[in-house]
Amino acid sequence: MRIHQLPETLINQIAAGEVIERPASVVKELVENAIDAGAHRVEIATAVGGKALVRVVDDGLGMDADDLALAVRRHCTSKLDQRLDDIRTLGFRGEALPSIGSVARLTLRSRPKDAPHANEVSLAGGVPTPLKPAAANQGTTVEVRDLFFATPARLKFLKSDRAETAAITEVVRRIAIAFPSVRFTLSGPDRSTLDLPATGEDRLARIAQVLGTEFAANTIAVDAVREEVGLSGHVGLPTWNKANSLSQYAFVNGRPVQDKQILTAIRAAYSDTLPRGRYPVAVLWITLDPALVDVNVHPAKADVRFRDPGLVRGLIIGAIRQALTAEGDRASPSASVSLAQAFRSTEPSATIQTQTPWNQNRFGGSARPSASAGWQMDHSPSRPLDAPGRGFGEQDQSDIVGAAMPSARPGDLESDQSAIGHPLGAARTQIHENYIVAQTLDGLVLVDQHAAHERLVFERFKKALQAGNVPSQILLLPEIVDLPEDDCDRLADRAADLAEFGLVLERFGPGAIAVRETPSMLGETDVAGLVRDLADEIAEWNSADGLRDRLEAVASTMACHGSVRSGRRLMPEEMNALLREMERTPGSGQCNHGRPTYIELKLADIEKLFSRR
């Protein structure tokens, strides 16, 4: 078969297969063109998920007749001269409009400023019509109808109308966050109208329009520079996480991207704070010399390639972790809202119970509230958190501020003002042998003792590992753990690495591991459970990965086994010691798995619950 040149129409359809994957791709290309044209207002309308209609109207510079004729031809663009290493616009390939026109019915109408009238050109299956005068305001209107009518096989690969509509909405949301000074309106018979007024240079206000008003209260500002690469934006508190990565937005020199390198770096920054299957919220802007990034590696410009990807990855991870550390023990306020809502009830019986007199209980008898009802601090004998074998580490007893009074009388709760002045307040009681209730100057704090202590042990583990000094304790009798042979092999292969963590083990015949030493900071721990969990985690990793590469994952697993367990009764001094240690430890607002360690309820919210406000 001899080589021959393809017809222009077929060339455009091939290009359309690379650039135009679905209706959302059409919207992306057209909206980016509008922004590059200097638009301050962009109106998008769709029908049938964009398959029947996509219309984009802007108030940009517009095009005269000569430019309009070239705009529907391949490889014609106003956004690129001779260089590919200095791209400062959103689009530049010069393929979008002719590619769309080759697989759909395209109408392009445009009018520049001070022109007597607009001009219009159409494409249907790649065949253009002659230019003709038209009536229009300044700017450009692009209508795309019957997408993929010229290539009907492509229609079979599109999703449902609802799914395609949602994909278009997501594209507009991402572009809208990148350009807060532009007003975006998205409407049509297949959707509810989305109107995003311009917010000028206020990025946070635009983000709130897109992601909700709770964004600002649950995020931390990020601002860092490394070797002329800048990073700014906002990242969510670990306790405010999502079930997918759709709430992660990244922009490179203003260009919205969905780059795997960036998303992986964001995930790595939260590696020790989020549970599996949960994703952080992040909106980040990366700015750098255009010569240091290639935006032409993907036909739809979704991915980019950095000249120094390690620099960008290190900047993202370092900046996010530094921001999270600077916030100390801050937890998401959304949990407090949920707590207040949990107390609200519309059930009549609940309302009656709150009005029951002190001398009448729910079972018809008469009684005054006993200490077990929650007023009295639990003083059951227990070992202090800093005692050997409990894993709290060395605790400076000078940090333990006045224990709560043992009396069951409500009046006694007014004492201990010095402890109340701390951010997490003074411990008042322990309920269900797992939750510490503390009083602050303007509310109360509810602490999950296991989650909080787990985080504290984890942070100590990390410091000890960085210092290269994880002390171990020799077991009087080695603990024998029965495991499948594969798990035994994996643990034996990692024995040298595990020894650096203070866990010394060796093979003990077929299907068994002998543990001879454990990290001393874990105290009395479930050795068998710890070894089994480590075996499960190692099985999920690449066989070439060393434990050093998974340092935080291993430390997190060990910390979980060395923390104060749910169901352990604590003395007042222990509870206050735990609160003070939390206040000194960065990241203590959430445990290693991303769950909140405490929830704060302000006095004003409590008063609202009782209709006192």
C-alpha positions in Angstrom: 0.0 0.0 0.0 1.4 3.3 -1.0 1.7 6.3 1.4 -0.8 9.1 0.7 -1.9 12.2 2.5 -5.1 12.1 4.5 -8.0 14.4 3.6 -8.2 17.6 5.7 -11.6 16.5 7.2 -10.2 13.2 8.4 -7.1 14.9 9.8 -9.4 17.2 11.8 -11.4 14.2 13.1 -8.3 12.5 14.3 -7.2 15.7 16.1 -10.7 15.9 17.6 -10.2 12.4 19.0 -7.2 13.7 20.9 -8.6 17.0 22.1 -12.4 16.5 22.3 -13.1 13.4 24.5 -16.6 14.5 25.7 -18.8 17.6 25.9 -16.8 18.8 28.9 -13.8 19.0 26.7 -15.6 21.3 24.4 -16.6 23.6 27.3 -13.1 23.6 28.6 -11.6 24.7 25.2 -14.2 27.4 24.5 -14.1 28.9 28.0 -10.3 29.0 28.0 -10.5 30.8 24.6 -12.9 33.3 26.1 -10.6 34.0 29.1 -7.5 34.4 26.8 -9.6 36.9 24.9 -9.9 39.1 28.0 -13.5 38.3 28.9 -14.9 39.6 32.2 -18.1 37.6 31.8 -18.6 34.2 30.4 -22.0 32.6 29.9 -22.3 28.8 29.3 -25.5 27.0 28.3 -25.9 23.3 27.7 -28.6 20.8 26.7 -28.7 17.0 27.0 -25.4 16.9 28.8 -23.8 19.0 26.1 -24.5 16.5 23.4 -27.2 18.6 21.8 -25.9 22.1 22.6 -23.0 23.9 24.1 -23.1 27.7 23.8 -20.4 29.9 25.2 -20.8 33.7 25.1 -18.1 36.1 26.3 -17.5 39.9 26.3 -13.9 39.6 25.3 -12.0 41.4 22.5 -13.7 39.7 19.7 -12.4 39.0 16.2 -12.7 40.8 12.8 -13.5 39.0 9.6 -10.0 38.0 8.7 -9.3 36.5 12.2 -12.6 34.7 12.1 -11.8 33.0 8.8 -8.5 31.8 10.2 -9.9 30.7 13.6 -11.6 27.7 12.0 -8.5 26.4 10.2 -6.0 24.1 11.8 -2.8 25.3 13.4 -3.9 29.0 13.4 -3.6 30.8 16.7 -3.0 34.2 18.2 -1.4 32.7 21.3 1.9 31.5 20.1 4.7 32.9 18.0 7.9 30.9 17.4 8.6 29.4 20.9 7.0 26.5 22.8 8.9 27.1 26.0 7.1 30.4 26.9 3.4 29.7 27.0 1.5 32.3 28.9 -2.0 31.6 27.8 -4.5 28.8 28.4 -4.7 27.6 24.8 -2.3 27.6 22.0 -2.5 24.4 19.9 -4.8 26.0 17.2 -6.8 22.8 16.9 -9.8 23.2 19.1 -12.3 25.0 16.8 -11.5 23.1 13.6 -11.5 19.8 15.6 -14.9 20.6 17.1 -16.3 21.7 13.7 -15.2 18.4 12.2 -17.4 16.3 14.5 -20.2 18.7 15.3 -22.1 21.6 13.9 -20.2 24.7 14.9 -21.3 28.4 14.6 -18.8 31.1 15.5 -20.0 34.7 15.8 -17.7 37.6 16.9 -17.5 41.3 17.0 -14.5 43.4 18.0 -14.9 46.8 19.8 -16.0 49.7 17.6 -16.8 47.4 14.7 -20.0 48.3 12.8 -21.3 44.7 13.0 -20.3 41.1 13.9 -19.3 38.4 11.5 -20.3 34.7 11.5 -18.9 31.5 10.1 -20.1 27.9 10.4 -18.6 24.4 10.2 -20.6 21.2 9.7 -18.6 18.0 9.6 -15.5 20.0 8.9 -17.0 21.9 5.9 -17.0 25.7 6.4 -19.5 28.2 5.1 -18.6 31.6 3.7 -18.4 34.5 6.2 -21.5 36.7 6.6 -22.5 39.7 8.6 -24.4 39.2 11.8 -25.9 41.1 14.7 -24.0 40.6 18.1 -22.6 42.6 21.0 -18.8 42.9 21.5 -17.2 39.6 22.2 -17.6 36.1 20.8 -20.4 33.5 20.7 -19.7 29.9 19.9 -22.5 27.4 19.4 -21.8 23.7 19.2 -24.7 21.5 18.3 -25.1 17.7 17.7 -21.7 16.8 19.0 -20.2 13.7 17.3 -22.9 13.6 14.7 -20.2 13.1 12.1 -18.6 10.3 14.1 -21.6 8.5 15.6 -19.4 5.7 17.0 -18.0 8.2 19.5 -21.5 8.8 21.0 -21.5 5.2 22.3 -18.6 5.9 24.6 -20.3 8.9 26.3 -21.9 8.5 29.7 -25.4 9.4 30.7 -26.7 12.9 30.3 -26.5 13.5 34.0 -22.9 12.3 34.2 -21.9 14.5 31.2 -23.7 17.5 32.8 -21.8 16.9 36.1 -18.5 16.7 34.2 -19.2 20.1 32.5 -20.0 21.6 35.9 -16.7 20.4 37.3 -14.8 21.9 34.4 -16.4 25.3 34.9 -15.8 25.2 38.7 -12.1 24.5 38.2 -11.7 27.4 35.7 -13.8 29.7 37.9 -11.5 29.1 40.9 -8.5 30.0 38.7 -10.0 33.3 37.6 -12.0 35.0 40.4 -12.1 38.3 38.5 -14.4 36.7 35.8 -18.1 36.1 36.2 -19.3 32.7 35.2 -22.9 31.6 34.5 -23.8 28.0 33.7 -27.4 27.3 32.7 -29.6 25.1 30.6 -32.6 22.8 30.6 -30.5 19.9 31.8 -29.2 21.6 35.0 -29.9 24.1 37.8 -28.3 27.5 37.1 -24.8 28.1 38.5 -24.0 31.8 38.9 -20.5 32.8 40.2 -20.2 36.6 40.4 -16.7 38.0 40.1 -14.8 38.5 43.3 -11.9 40.6 42.0 -8.7 39.4 43.5 -10.4 37.7 46.5 -9.5 34.0 45.8 -11.0 32.8 49.1 -14.4 34.4 48.3 -14.5 32.6 44.9 -13.4 29.3 46.5 -16.3 29.8 49.0 -18.7 30.2 46.0 -17.5 26.9 44.5 -16.7 24.7 47.5 -19.0 26.2 50.2 -18.8 28.7 53.0 -17.3 26.2 55.4 -14.1 26.1 53.3 -12.4 29.1 55.1 -13.1 27.8 58.6 -11.7 24.4 57.8 -8.5 25.3 55.9 -5.1 26.7 56.4 -3.3 29.2 54.2 -0.1 28.0 52.5 2.5 30.4 51.2 6.1 29.2 50.3 8.8 29.8 47.8 11.7 27.5 46.9 14.3 28.3 44.2 11.9 30.7 42.3 9.0 28.3 42.4 6.1 29.8 44.4 3.3 27.9 46.1 0.2 29.6 47.6 -3.4 28.6 48.4 -5.3 26.8 51.1 -5.3 23.2 52.4 -7.9 21.5 54.6 -7.4 20.4 58.1 -6.8 16.7 58.3 -10.1 16.2 60.1 -12.0 17.8 57.2 -11.5 15.2 54.5 -13.5 13.8 51.6 -14.2 10.4 50.1 -12.6 11.3 46.8 -10.0 13.7 45.3 -12.5 15.9 43.5 -11.9 18.7 46.1 -8.2 19.0 45.2 -7.6 21.8 42.8 -4.2 22.7 41.3 -3.2 25.6 39.0 0.1 26.0 37.3 0.7 29.6 36.2 -3.0 30.1 36.3 -3.8 27.0 34.2 -6.1 24.4 35.9 -4.4 21.0 35.8 -5.2 17.5 37.1 -1.6 16.4 37.3 -0.8 13.1 39.0 2.6 14.5 40.3 0.8 17.3 42.2 -2.0 15.1 43.5 0.5 12.5 44.7 2.5 15.2 46.5 -0.7 16.5 48.2 -1.5 13.0 49.4 2.0 12.4 50.6 1.8 15.6 52.7 -1.1 14.1 54.7 0.3 10.6 54.8 0.3 10.4 58.6 -2.9 12.2 59.3 -5.6 10.6 57.0 -7.2 7.2 57.1 -7.2 5.0 54.0 -9.8 5.9 51.5 -10.1 9.6 52.6 -8.6 12.5 50.7 -7.6 16.0 51.8 -9.1 19.2 50.5 -6.6 21.6 48.7 -6.6 24.5 46.4 -3.0 25.4 45.3 -1.4 27.8 42.9 2.0 27.0 41.6 3.9 29.8 39.9 7.2 29.5 38.1 9.1 30.6 34.9 7.1 29.2 31.9 10.4 27.8 30.6 10.6 25.5 33.6 7.3 23.7 32.8 6.1 22.0 29.7 2.3 22.4 29.2 2.3 20.6 25.9 2.6 17.0 27.1 -1.1 16.3 26.9 -3.5 17.1 24.1 -6.1 18.5 26.5 -3.4 20.2 28.6 -4.5 18.4 31.8 -1.0 17.2 32.7 2.2 19.2 32.8 5.9 18.2 33.0 8.2 20.1 35.4 11.9 20.4 34.5 12.6 19.7 38.2 9.7 17.5 39.5 11.5 16.7 42.7 11.7 20.4 43.6 8.0 21.0 43.1 7.1 17.8 45.0 9.3 18.8 47.9 7.9 22.3 48.0 4.3 21.0 48.1 4.9 18.4 50.8 7.1 20.7 52.9 4.8 23.7 52.7 1.7 21.7 53.6 3.3 19.9 56.5 4.8 23.2 57.8 1.4 24.8 57.7 -0.3 21.9 59.5 2.5 21.9 62.2 2.1 25.7 62.7 -1.6 25.1 63.4 -0.7 22.9 66.4 -3.6 21.0 67.8 -6.3 22.8 65.7 -9.2 20.5 64.7 -12.0 21.1 62.2 -14.8 23.2 63.6 -17.2 21.2 61.5 -17.1 18.5 64.2 -18.3 21.1 66.7 -21.3 21.9 64.4 -22.1 18.2 64.2 -21.9 17.9 68.0 -24.3 20.8 68.5 -26.7 19.4 65.9 -26.6 16.0 67.7 -27.9 17.6 70.8 -30.8 19.1 69.0 -34.0 17.0 69.0 -37.4 17.5 67.6 -38.8 14.4 69.4 -41.4 15.4 72.0 -40.2 12.8 74.4 -36.7 14.3 74.4 -38.1 17.7 75.2 -40.1 16.3 78.1 -37.1 14.6 79.5 -35.0 17.8 79.7 -37.8 19.3 81.9 -37.9 16.4 84.3 -37.4 17.6 87.9 -34.3 16.5 89.8 -36.5 14.5 92.3 -38.2 12.3 89.6 -36.4 9.9 87.4 -37.6 8.4 84.1 -38.8 5.3 85.9 -41.2 7.0 88.2 -39.0 6.9 91.3 -37.4 9.8 93.3 -33.7 10.3 93.5 -31.1 12.9 93.3 -28.4 12.7 90.7 -25.7 10.3 91.8 -22.0 10.7 91.2 -22.2 8.0 88.6 -24.5 10.3 86.5 -21.4 12.2 85.5 -20.8 14.9 88.0 -18.1 13.2 90.0 -14.6 12.5 88.6 -13.9 8.9 88.4 -11.2 8.0 91.0 -11.0 4.3 90.4 -7.4 3.1 91.0 -5.4 3.3 87.8 -1.8 3.8 86.7 -0.7 7.3 85.8 -0.1 8.0 82.2 3.6 8.4 82.8 4.0 5.2 84.8 6.2 2.4 83.3 4.4 0.1 81.0 1.6 2.5 79.9 3.6 4.2 77.1 3.0 7.9 77.8 6.7 8.5 78.1 8.3 10.8 80.6 5.9 13.3 81.9 6.9 16.5 83.7 4.6 16.5 86.7 5.1 20.2 87.0 2.9 20.5 83.9 0.0 18.8 85.7 -2.2 21.7 86.8 -4.6 21.3 89.7 -6.7 18.2 89.7 -10.5 18.5 89.5 -12.4 18.5 92.8 -13.9 15.0 93.7 -17.1 16.4 95.1 -20.3 15.7 93.2 -21.7 19.1 93.9 -22.1 21.3 90.8 -20.7 24.3 92.7 -17.3 22.7 93.0 -16.9 23.0 89.2 -16.1 26.7 89.6 -12.6 25.9 91.0 -9.3 25.4 89.2 -9.3 28.6 87.1 -5.6 28.3 86.2 -6.2 25.0 84.4 -9.4 26.3 82.8 -7.3 29.1 81.2 -5.5 26.5 79.0 -6.7 26.1 75.4 -8.1 22.6 76.2 -9.2 23.6 79.7 -9.4 21.6 82.9 -10.5 18.0 83.0 -13.9 17.6 84.8 -14.8 14.0 84.2 -14.4 10.9 82.2 -17.5 9.3 80.6 -17.8 5.8 79.2 -14.2 5.3 80.1 -13.0 6.8 76.9 -14.0 10.4 76.7 -12.6 13.3 78.8 -14.9 16.3 79.4 -12.9 19.5 80.0 -14.1 23.0 80.9 -12.6 26.0 79.1 -13.1 29.7 79.7 -15.9 29.9 77.1 -17.2 26.3 76.6 -16.3 22.7 76.9 -14.0 20.2 75.2 -14.7 16.6 74.6 -11.5 14.5 74.1 -11.2 11.0 72.7 -8.4 9.7 75.0 -7.3 6.9 72.8 -7.1 8.9 69.6 -5.3 11.8 71.4 -2.7 9.6 73.1 -2.2 7.7 69.8 -1.1 10.9 68.2 1.2 11.9 71.0 3.0 8.5 70.9 3.3 8.8 67.1 4.9 12.2 67.3 7.4 10.9 69.8 8.1 7.9 67.6 8.9 10.3 64.7 11.3 12.4 66.7 13.1 9.3 68.0 13.5 7.9 64.5 14.8 11.2 63.2 17.3 11.2 66.0 18.2 7.6 65.3 17.4 6.6 68.9 14.4 4.3 69.5 15.0 2.6 72.8 13.8 -1.0 73.1 12.9 -3.2 76.1 13.9 -6.8 76.3 11.0 -9.2 77.0 11.6 -11.6 79.9 10.1 -14.4 77.7 10.1 -14.0 73.9 6.6 -13.7 72.5 5.8 -16.4 69.8 3.4 -15.2 67.1 1.9 -17.7 64.7 1.6 -16.4 61.2 1.2 -17.7 57.6 4.5 -18.6 56.1 4.4 -15.7 53.6 4.0 -13.2 56.4 6.8 -14.8 58.3 9.0 -14.4 55.3 8.2 -10.8 54.8 8.8 -9.9 58.5 12.1 -11.9 58.5 13.2 -10.0 55.4 12.5 -6.7 57.2 14.0 -7.7 60.5 17.0 -5.4 60.3 14.7 -2.4 59.5 12.3 -3.3 62.2 15.2 -3.4 64.7 15.7 0.3 64.0 12.2 0.8 65.3 13.0 -1.0 68.4 11.2 -4.2 67.4 13.5 -7.2 67.4 12.2 -10.4 66.0 13.4 -13.6 64.2 12.0 -16.7 62.6 10.9 -19.4 65.1 10.4 -22.5 63.1 7.8 -22.9 60.3 4.8 -20.5 60.6 6.0 -18.5 63.6 7.9 -15.4 64.6 9.7 -14.8 68.0 9.6 -11.2 69.3 12.5 -10.6 71.7 12.4 -6.8 72.1 9.7 -4.1 71.7 9.9 -0.3 71.6 10.0 0.9 75.2 7.8 3.8 74.5 5.0 1.4 73.7 5.0 0.0 77.2 2.8 -3.0 77.7 1.4 -3.7 74.3 -0.4 -6.4 72.3 2.7 -7.8 70.7 0.9 -10.4 68.6 -1.6 -7.8 67.3 1.2 -5.4 66.5 3.2 -8.0 64.5 0.2 -9.1 62.6 -0.7 -5.6 61.6 2.8 -4.9 60.5 2.8 -8.1 58.4 -0.5 -7.0 56.7 0.9 -3.5 55.9 4.2 -4.9 54.5 2.2 -7.3 52.3 0.5 -4.3 50.6 3.8 -2.5 49.8 6.1 -3.1 46.8 8.6 -5.8 47.7 11.4 -3.4 47.0 10.2 -0.8 49.5 12.2 -0.6 52.7 10.6 0.2 56.0 12.6 3.4 56.0 10.6 4.5 53.0 7.4 3.7 54.9 8.7 5.2 58.2 5.5 7.1 59.1 3.2 4.1 58.3 5.2 1.8 60.6 5.4 4.4 63.3 1.6 5.0 63.0 0.9 1.3 63.4 3.1 1.0 66.4 1.7 4.2 68.0 -1.8 2.8 67.7 -0.7 -0.3 69.7 1.1 1.8 72.4 -1.6 4.3 73.2 -4.0 4.5 76.1 -6.9 2.2 75.2 -10.6 2.9 75.3 -12.1 1.6 78.5 -9.2 2.6 80.8 -10.2 4.7 83.7 -8.0 7.8 84.2 -7.3 9.9 87.3 -7.7 13.7 87.2 -4.0 14.2 87.1 -3.7 11.8 84.1 -6.4 13.6 82.2 -5.0 17.0 82.7 -1.5 15.7 81.8 -2.9 14.4 78.6 -4.6 17.8 77.8 -1.3 19.7 78.4 0.7 17.3 76.3 -1.8 17.8 73.4 -1.4 21.5 73.6 2.3 21.2 73.2 2.2 18.7 70.3 1.8 19.8 66.7 -1.0 18.0 64.8 -2.6 16.7 67.9 -6.0 17.8 66.7 -6.3 14.5 64.8 -5.1 11.0 65.3 -2.9 9.1 62.9 -6.0 8.0 61.0 -7.4 11.4 60.4 -10.1 11.3 63.1 -10.5 14.3 65.4 -9.0 13.9 68.9 -11.3 16.5 70.4 -14.4 18.6 69.8 -15.0 22.0 71.2 -18.4 23.4 72.0 -18.6 27.1 72.8 -20.7 28.3 75.6 -22.8 30.4 73.2 -23.7 27.2 71.3 -24.7 25.5 74.5 -26.9 28.4 75.5 -28.6 28.2 72.1 -29.4 24.6 72.8 -31.3 25.6 75.9 -32.9 28.6 74.2 -31.0 31.0 76.3 -29.9 33.0 73.3 
